[in-house]
Amino acid sequence: MSVQVINDSQGKPAGVFIPISEWEEIKTRLGEQEDGESADFDIPAWHKPILDERLKDYYDNPEEGVEFDQVMREIDEELKL
């Protein structure tokens, strides 16, 4: 892949340039449709009961859900120990 890193005025990476042909290939491999929506893909059969159980637990106890950012902060704190 011929990616170019674009640096800011301080020399820090700020973005990347990917040739359009390679970007189209990436989108195809990831299943993105022309309208930008992700294509549906099948969940492996053995995942479905686990997902159903977790969704039921969430819907039965929504107050116990934790925001993603909070979870990430907690993980970062634990890793600093």
VEXVOZA-435892 format. One record per residue: x, y, z of N, C-alpha, C in turn; residue number from 1. Coordinates in nm, 4 decimals. Layout:
<recs>
@n_c1=X, n_c2=Y, n_c3=Z, ca_c1=X, ca_c2=Y, ca_c3=Z, c_c1=X, c_c2=Y, c_c3=Z, nr=NUM;
...
</recs>
This chain:
<recs>
@n_c1=0.0854, n_c2=-0.1171, n_c3=0.0000, ca_c1=0.0000, ca_c2=0.0000, ca_c3=0.0000, c_c1=0.0898, c_c2=0.1232, c_c3=0.0000, nr=1;
@n_c1=0.0576, n_c2=0.2190, n_c3=-0.0839, ca_c1=0.1398, ca_c2=0.3394, ca_c3=-0.0939, c_c1=0.0709, c_c2=0.4559, c_c3=-0.0235, nr=2;
@n_c1=0.0789, n_c2=0.4583, n_c3=0.1071, ca_c1=0.0168, ca_c2=0.5612, ca_c3=0.1890, c_c1=0.1188, c_c2=0.6707, c_c3=0.2147, nr=3;
@n_c1=0.0736, n_c2=0.7952, n_c3=0.2164, ca_c1=0.1605, ca_c2=0.9067, ca_c3=0.2489, c_c1=0.1107, c_c2=0.9702, c_c3=0.3776, nr=4;
@n_c1=0.2019, n_c2=0.9889, n_c3=0.4724, ca_c1=0.1668, ca_c2=1.0543, ca_c3=0.5984, c_c1=0.1825, c_c2=1.2044, c_c3=0.5793, nr=5;
@n_c1=0.0839, n_c2=1.2797, n_c3=0.6238, ca_c1=0.0867, ca_c2=1.4252, ca_c3=0.6140, c_c1=0.1124, c_c2=1.4797, c_c3=0.7545, nr=6;
@n_c1=0.2177, n_c2=1.5584, n_c3=0.7682, ca_c1=0.2558, ca_c2=1.6135, ca_c3=0.8982, c_c1=0.2081, c_c2=1.7572, c_c3=0.9125, nr=7;
@n_c1=0.1832, n_c2=1.7982, n_c3=1.0387, ca_c1=0.1456, ca_c2=1.9367, ca_c3=1.0643, c_c1=0.2717, c_c2=2.0236, c_c3=1.0676, nr=8;
@n_c1=0.2558, n_c2=2.1504, n_c3=1.1014, ca_c1=0.3686, ca_c2=2.2440, ca_c3=1.0993, c_c1=0.4752, c_c2=2.2108, c_c3=1.2030, nr=9;
@n_c1=0.4400, n_c2=2.1267, n_c3=1.3013, ca_c1=0.5363, ca_c2=2.0867, ca_c3=1.4036, c_c1=0.5980, c_c2=1.9498, c_c3=1.3734, nr=10;
@n_c1=0.5642, n_c2=1.8945, n_c3=1.2582, ca_c1=0.6205, ca_c2=1.7667, ca_c3=1.2175, c_c1=0.5481, c_c2=1.6451, c_c3=1.2728, nr=11;
@n_c1=0.4353, n_c2=1.6677, n_c3=1.3389, ca_c1=0.3582, ca_c2=1.5556, ca_c3=1.3947, c_c1=0.2606, c_c2=1.5037, c_c3=1.2891, nr=12;
@n_c1=0.2419, n_c2=1.3713, n_c3=1.2821, ca_c1=0.1464, ca_c2=1.3154, ca_c3=1.1851, c_c1=0.0066, c_c2=1.3730, c_c3=1.2083, nr=13;
@n_c1=-0.0549, n_c2=1.4224, n_c3=1.1015, ca_c1=-0.1869, ca_c2=1.4827, ca_c3=1.1117, c_c1=-0.2896, c_c2=1.4151, c_c3=1.0210, nr=14;
@n_c1=-0.2430, n_c2=1.3342, n_c3=0.9278, ca_c1=-0.3356, ca_c2=1.2685, ca_c3=0.8366, c_c1=-0.2605, c_c2=1.1758, c_c3=0.7431, nr=15;
@n_c1=-0.3375, n_c2=1.1087, n_c3=0.6594, ca_c1=-0.2770, ca_c2=1.0192, ca_c3=0.5612, c_c1=-0.3452, c_c2=1.0396, c_c3=0.4266, nr=16;
@n_c1=-0.2703, n_c2=1.0131, n_c3=0.3222, ca_c1=-0.3230, ca_c2=1.0159, ca_c3=0.1861, c_c1=-0.3164, c_c2=0.8736, c_c3=0.1339, nr=17;
@n_c1=-0.4324, n_c2=0.8229, n_c3=0.0895, ca_c1=-0.4402, ca_c2=0.6889, ca_c3=0.0319, c_c1=-0.4888, c_c2=0.7055, c_c3=-0.1112, nr=18;
@n_c1=-0.4160, n_c2=0.6527, n_c3=-0.2088, ca_c1=-0.4636, ca_c2=0.6618, ca_c3=-0.3479, c_c1=-0.6052, c_c2=0.6045, c_c3=-0.3591, nr=19;
@n_c1=-0.6880, n_c2=0.6684, n_c3=-0.4413, ca_c1=-0.8298, ca_c2=0.6305, ca_c3=-0.4516, c_c1=-0.8483, c_c2=0.4843, c_c3=-0.4905, nr=20;
@n_c1=-0.7622, n_c2=0.4309, n_c3=-0.5747, ca_c1=-0.7773, ca_c2=0.2903, ca_c3=-0.6142, c_c1=-0.7595, c_c2=0.1984, c_c3=-0.4935, nr=21;
@n_c1=-0.6656, n_c2=0.2327, n_c3=-0.4077, ca_c1=-0.6448, ca_c2=0.1515, ca_c3=-0.2880, c_c1=-0.7579, c_c2=0.1719, c_c3=-0.1886, nr=22;
@n_c1=-0.8107, n_c2=0.2952, n_c3=-0.1798, ca_c1=-0.9240, ca_c2=0.3226, ca_c3=-0.0910, c_c1=-1.0458, c_c2=0.2412, c_c3=-0.1348, nr=23;
@n_c1=-1.0713, n_c2=0.2361, n_c3=-0.2649, ca_c1=-1.1844, ca_c2=0.1580, ca_c3=-0.3160, c_c1=-1.1675, c_c2=0.0099, c_c3=-0.2806, nr=24;
@n_c1=-1.0458, n_c2=-0.0400, n_c3=-0.2893, ca_c1=-1.0197, ca_c2=-0.1796, ca_c3=-0.2539, c_c1=-1.0463, c_c2=-0.2039, c_c3=-0.1053, nr=25;
@n_c1=-1.0040, n_c2=-0.1107, n_c3=-0.0215, ca_c1=-1.0276, ca_c2=-0.1234, ca_c3=0.1233, c_c1=-1.1771, c_c2=-0.1256, c_c3=0.1508, nr=26;
@n_c1=-1.2509, n_c2=-0.0323, n_c3=0.0897, ca_c1=-1.3958, ca_c2=-0.0279, ca_c3=0.1109, c_c1=-1.4617, c_c2=-0.1574, c_c3=0.0671, nr=27;
@n_c1=-1.4167, n_c2=-0.2117, n_c3=-0.0449, ca_c1=-1.4731, ca_c2=-0.3372, ca_c3=-0.0941, c_c1=-1.4470, c_c2=-0.4498, c_c3=0.0049, nr=28;
@n_c1=-1.3239, n_c2=-0.4567, n_c3=0.0549, ca_c1=-1.2903, ca_c2=-0.5631, ca_c3=0.1497, c_c1=-1.3687, c_c2=-0.5501, c_c3=0.2793, nr=29;
@n_c1=-1.3970, n_c2=-0.4271, n_c3=0.3210, ca_c1=-1.4700, ca_c2=-0.4062, ca_c3=0.4457, c_c1=-1.6207, c_c2=-0.4090, c_c3=0.4267, nr=30;
@n_c1=-1.6650, n_c2=-0.4173, n_c3=0.3021, ca_c1=-1.8073, ca_c2=-0.4315, ca_c3=0.2751, c_c1=-1.8835, c_c2=-0.3013, c_c3=0.2730, nr=31;
@n_c1=-1.8167, n_c2=-0.1878, n_c3=0.2496, ca_c1=-1.8881, ca_c2=-0.0612, ca_c3=0.2450, c_c1=-1.9535, c_c2=-0.0434, c_c3=0.1097, nr=32;
@n_c1=-2.0769, n_c2=0.0049, n_c3=0.1110, ca_c1=-2.1503, ca_c2=0.0272, ca_c3=-0.0117, c_c1=-2.1195, c_c2=0.1665, c_c3=-0.0657, nr=33;
@n_c1=-2.1647, n_c2=0.1936, n_c3=-0.1872, ca_c1=-2.1395, ca_c2=0.3232, ca_c3=-0.2516, c_c1=-2.1943, c_c2=0.4402, c_c3=-0.1708, nr=34;
@n_c1=-2.3070, n_c2=0.4218, n_c3=-0.1006, ca_c1=-2.3680, ca_c2=0.5322, ca_c3=-0.0268, c_c1=-2.3026, c_c2=0.5560, c_c3=0.1087, nr=35;
@n_c1=-2.1937, n_c2=0.4832, n_c3=0.1376, ca_c1=-2.1228, ca_c2=0.5028, ca_c3=0.2635, c_c1=-2.1738, c_c2=0.4150, c_c3=0.3757, nr=36;
@n_c1=-2.2858, n_c2=0.3492, n_c3=0.3546, ca_c1=-2.3396, ca_c2=0.2603, ca_c3=0.4573, c_c1=-2.2634, c_c2=0.1284, c_c3=0.4558, nr=37;
@n_c1=-2.2447, n_c2=0.0714, n_c3=0.5720, ca_c1=-2.1804, ca_c2=-0.0591, ca_c3=0.5786, c_c1=-2.2769, c_c2=-0.1665, c_c3=0.5327, nr=38;
@n_c1=-2.2251, n_c2=-0.2603, n_c3=0.4591, ca_c1=-2.3072, ca_c2=-0.3716, ca_c3=0.4134, c_c1=-2.3353, c_c2=-0.4644, c_c3=0.5306, nr=39;
@n_c1=-2.4495, n_c2=-0.5285, n_c3=0.5269, ca_c1=-2.4815, ca_c2=-0.6263, ca_c3=0.6304, c_c1=-2.3904, c_c2=-0.7473, c_c3=0.6152, nr=40;
@n_c1=-2.3547, n_c2=-0.8056, n_c3=0.7253, ca_c1=-2.2788, ca_c2=-0.9290, ca_c3=0.7209, c_c1=-2.3317, c_c2=-1.0196, c_c3=0.8300, nr=41;
@n_c1=-2.3132, n_c2=-1.1468, n_c3=0.8085, ca_c1=-2.3674, ca_c2=-1.2446, ca_c3=0.9010, c_c1=-2.2843, c_c2=-1.2528, c_c3=1.0287, nr=42;
@n_c1=-2.3537, n_c2=-1.2659, n_c3=1.1390, ca_c1=-2.2892, ca_c2=-1.2903, ca_c3=1.2674, c_c1=-2.2743, c_c2=-1.4409, c_c3=1.2793, nr=43;
@n_c1=-2.1570, n_c2=-1.4895, n_c3=1.3166, ca_c1=-2.1419, ca_c2=-1.6347, ca_c3=1.3319, c_c1=-2.2487, c_c2=-1.6902, c_c3=1.4272, nr=44;
@n_c1=-2.2986, n_c2=-1.8065, n_c3=1.3955, ca_c1=-2.4076, ca_c2=-1.8677, ca_c3=1.4735, c_c1=-2.3745, c_c2=-1.8774, c_c3=1.6219, nr=45;
@n_c1=-2.2497, n_c2=-1.9079, n_c3=1.6564, ca_c1=-2.2160, ca_c2=-1.9245, ca_c3=1.7971, c_c1=-2.2132, c_c2=-1.7906, c_c3=1.8715, nr=46;
@n_c1=-2.2089, n_c2=-1.6764, n_c3=1.7981, ca_c1=-2.2126, ca_c2=-1.5444, ca_c3=1.8627, c_c1=-2.3549, c_c2=-1.5047, c_c3=1.9011, nr=47;
@n_c1=-2.4526, n_c2=-1.5533, n_c3=1.8265, ca_c1=-2.5894, ca_c2=-1.5056, ca_c3=1.8419, c_c1=-2.6471, c_c2=-1.5267, c_c3=1.9821, nr=48;
@n_c1=-2.6335, n_c2=-1.6454, n_c3=2.0445, ca_c1=-2.6888, ca_c2=-1.6604, ca_c3=2.1795, c_c1=-2.6207, c_c2=-1.5671, c_c3=2.2805, nr=49;
@n_c1=-2.4918, n_c2=-1.5450, n_c3=2.2641, ca_c1=-2.4190, ca_c2=-1.4555, ca_c3=2.3546, c_c1=-2.4690, c_c2=-1.3129, c_c3=2.3358, nr=50;
@n_c1=-2.4830, n_c2=-1.2708, n_c3=2.2109, ca_c1=-2.5322, ca_c2=-1.1370, ca_c3=2.1816, c_c1=-2.6741, c_c2=-1.1187, c_c3=2.2332, nr=51;
@n_c1=-2.7601, n_c2=-1.2178, n_c3=2.2108, ca_c1=-2.8977, ca_c2=-1.2105, ca_c3=2.2595, c_c1=-2.9010, c_c2=-1.1960, c_c3=2.4117, nr=52;
@n_c1=-2.8172, n_c2=-1.2721, n_c3=2.4805, ca_c1=-2.8121, ca_c2=-1.2657, ca_c3=2.6268, c_c1=-2.7663, c_c2=-1.1277, c_c3=2.6737, nr=53;
@n_c1=-2.6642, n_c2=-1.0740, n_c3=2.6099, ca_c1=-2.6119, ca_c2=-0.9428, ca_c3=2.6491, c_c1=-2.7123, c_c2=-0.8316, c_c3=2.6196, nr=54;
@n_c1=-2.7804, n_c2=-0.8403, n_c3=2.5057, ca_c1=-2.8816, ca_c2=-0.7403, ca_c3=2.4744, c_c1=-2.9978, c_c2=-0.7471, c_c3=2.5722, nr=55;
@n_c1=-3.0409, n_c2=-0.8675, n_c3=2.6066, ca_c1=-3.1494, ca_c2=-0.8833, ca_c3=2.7037, c_c1=-3.1092, c_c2=-0.8233, c_c3=2.8374, nr=56;
@n_c1=-2.9867, n_c2=-0.8517, n_c3=2.8806, ca_c1=-2.9388, ca_c2=-0.7974, ca_c3=3.0069, c_c1=-2.9364, c_c2=-0.6451, c_c3=3.0018, nr=57;
@n_c1=-2.8913, n_c2=-0.5889, n_c3=2.8903, ca_c1=-2.8884, ca_c2=-0.4435, ca_c3=2.8777, c_c1=-3.0292, c_c2=-0.3853, c_c3=2.8845, nr=58;
@n_c1=-3.1225, n_c2=-0.4434, n_c3=2.8071, ca_c1=-3.2587, ca_c2=-0.3902, ca_c3=2.8056, c_c1=-3.3295, c_c2=-0.4095, c_c3=2.9402, nr=59;
@n_c1=-3.2966, n_c2=-0.5165, n_c3=3.0129, ca_c1=-3.3553, ca_c2=-0.5387, ca_c3=3.1449, c_c1=-3.2956, c_c2=-0.4465, c_c3=3.2508, nr=60;
@n_c1=-3.1707, n_c2=-0.4027, n_c3=3.2302, ca_c1=-3.0994, ca_c2=-0.3224, ca_c3=3.3302, c_c1=-3.0226, c_c2=-0.2069, c_c3=3.2649, nr=61;
@n_c1=-3.0904, n_c2=-0.1179, n_c3=3.1950, ca_c1=-3.0181, ca_c2=-0.0125, ca_c3=3.1217, c_c1=-2.9376, c_c2=0.0804, c_c3=3.2126, nr=62;
@n_c1=-2.9793, n_c2=0.0935, n_c3=3.3372, ca_c1=-2.9078, ca_c2=0.1821, ca_c3=3.4297, c_c1=-2.7694, c_c2=0.1292, c_c3=3.4655, nr=63;
@n_c1=-2.7438, n_c2=0.0023, n_c3=3.4378, ca_c1=-2.6133, ca_c2=-0.0560, ca_c3=3.4683, c_c1=-2.5138, c_c2=-0.0396, c_c3=3.3535, nr=64;
@n_c1=-2.5620, n_c2=0.0121, n_c3=3.2410, ca_c1=-2.4727, ca_c2=0.0346, ca_c3=3.1275, c_c1=-2.3706, c_c2=0.1424, c_c3=3.1602, nr=65;
@n_c1=-2.2530, n_c2=0.1330, n_c3=3.1019, ca_c1=-2.1465, ca_c2=0.2291, ca_c3=3.1254, c_c1=-2.1041, c_c2=0.2878, c_c3=2.9913, nr=66;
@n_c1=-2.0859, n_c2=0.4188, n_c3=2.9881, ca_c1=-2.0430, ca_c2=0.4869, ca_c3=2.8669, c_c1=-1.9056, c_c2=0.4360, c_c3=2.8225, nr=67;
@n_c1=-1.8860, n_c2=0.4268, n_c3=2.6919, ca_c1=-1.7602, ca_c2=0.3786, ca_c3=2.6350, c_c1=-1.6408, c_c2=0.4583, c_c3=2.6868, nr=68;
@n_c1=-1.6518, n_c2=0.5916, n_c3=2.6865, ca_c1=-1.5404, ca_c2=0.6760, ca_c3=2.7312, c_c1=-1.5031, c_c2=0.6476, c_c3=2.8763, nr=69;
@n_c1=-1.6027, n_c2=0.6226, n_c3=2.9589, ca_c1=-1.5755, ca_c2=0.5911, ca_c3=3.0994, c_c1=-1.5005, c_c2=0.4584, c_c3=3.1110, nr=70;
@n_c1=-1.5435, n_c2=0.3600, n_c3=3.0364, ca_c1=-1.4761, ca_c2=0.2295, ca_c3=3.0384, c_c1=-1.3311, c_c2=0.2452, c_c3=2.9946, nr=71;
@n_c1=-1.3087, n_c2=0.3226, n_c3=2.8882, ca_c1=-1.1719, ca_c2=0.3435, ca_c3=2.8403, c_c1=-1.0864, c_c2=0.4140, c_c3=2.9451, nr=72;
@n_c1=-1.1431, n_c2=0.5120, n_c3=3.0156, ca_c1=-1.0685, ca_c2=0.5808, ca_c3=3.1227, c_c1=-1.0315, c_c2=0.4824, c_c3=3.2336, nr=73;
@n_c1=-1.1262, n_c2=0.3966, n_c3=3.2707, ca_c1=-1.0997, ca_c2=0.2984, ca_c3=3.3759, c_c1=-0.9903, c_c2=0.2007, c_c3=3.3340, nr=74;
@n_c1=-0.9946, n_c2=0.1579, n_c3=3.2093, ca_c1=-0.8906, ca_c2=0.0670, ca_c3=3.1593, c_c1=-0.7554, c_c2=0.1360, c_c3=3.1618, nr=75;
@n_c1=-0.7510, n_c2=0.2615, n_c3=3.1156, ca_c1=-0.6250, ca_c2=0.3374, ca_c3=3.1179, c_c1=-0.5714, c_c2=0.3497, c_c3=3.2592, nr=76;
@n_c1=-0.6593, n_c2=0.3765, n_c3=3.3558, ca_c1=-0.6168, ca_c2=0.3892, ca_c3=3.4945, c_c1=-0.5576, c_c2=0.2583, c_c3=3.5469, nr=77;
@n_c1=-0.6243, n_c2=0.1473, n_c3=3.5142, ca_c1=-0.5754, ca_c2=0.0162, ca_c3=3.5588, c_c1=-0.4399, c_c2=-0.0169, c_c3=3.4961, nr=78;
@n_c1=-0.4200, n_c2=0.0227, n_c3=3.3728, ca_c1=-0.2934, ca_c2=-0.0063, ca_c3=3.3054, c_c1=-0.1783, c_c2=0.0767, c_c3=3.3605, nr=79;
@n_c1=-0.2091, n_c2=0.1897, n_c3=3.4212, ca_c1=-0.1048, ca_c2=0.2764, ca_c3=3.4784, c_c1=-0.0511, c_c2=0.2221, c_c3=3.6098, nr=80;
@n_c1=-0.1250, n_c2=0.1307, n_c3=3.6718, ca_c1=-0.0827, ca_c2=0.0782, ca_c3=3.8032, c_c1=0.0423, c_c2=0.0004, c_c3=3.7973, nr=81;
</recs>
